[in-house]
């Protein structure tokens, strides 16, 4: 009996094959209009994820109070990170790996 036939199978990993996308794949999807060319999506470990920055129940295109507050808080920490020879960046894409661009 395969995972598809199994009545006890609960994991989609057992049933559905998955595709890990790359940065190039995502850029092509933007180019052809499958996903918008804005900051609403990111690539995490090969999975395209829609980012929600709004508060629950608010317009998804808005930026919620807590999101704004935390971005400002972390931005204020930039000098402290720089003193330690570290880099802190907020609200900007970060190209890490072929399948990861948060």
C-alpha positions, 0 to 999 in steps of 0.5 A, spaced: 500 500 500 502 506 498 502 513 502 497 515 497 492 509 499 494 509 506 488 511 511 493 513 516 498 517 512 497 525 514 503 528 511 503 531 504 510 530 504 508 522 503 503 524 497 505 530 493 512 531 490 515 538 491 519 543 487 524 547 490 524 554 486 531 558 485 532 565 485 532 565 477 525 561 478 522 566 482 525 572 477 522 568 471 515 568 475 515 575 476 517 577 469 511 573 466 506 576 471 505 570 476 507 573 482 507 581 483 514 585 482 513 588 489 515 586 497 509 581 498 513 574 496 520 571 498 523 565 497 525 561 503 528 554 502 526 553 495 518 555 497 515 562 495 512 565 501 507 570 501 509 575 506 503 578 511 505 585 514 498 587 516 495 586 523 490 580 523 483 583 520 487 589 516 488 590 509 493 585 507 497 591 503 497 595 509 503 595 514 501 593 521 503 597 527 507 592 530 511 590 524 512 598 523 514 598 531 519 592 530 522 595 524 524 601 527 526 598 533 531 594 529 533 600 525 535 603 531 540 597 533 544 599 527 550 603 530 551 597 536 551 592 530 556 596 526 561 597 533 561 590 533 563 589 526 556 586 524 551 588 519 544 589 520 539 591 514 532 592 515 526 591 509 531 589 504 532 583 500 538 578 502 540 574 497 543 568 501 543 562 497 540 559 490 533 557 493 533 562 499 532 570 498 528 573 504 
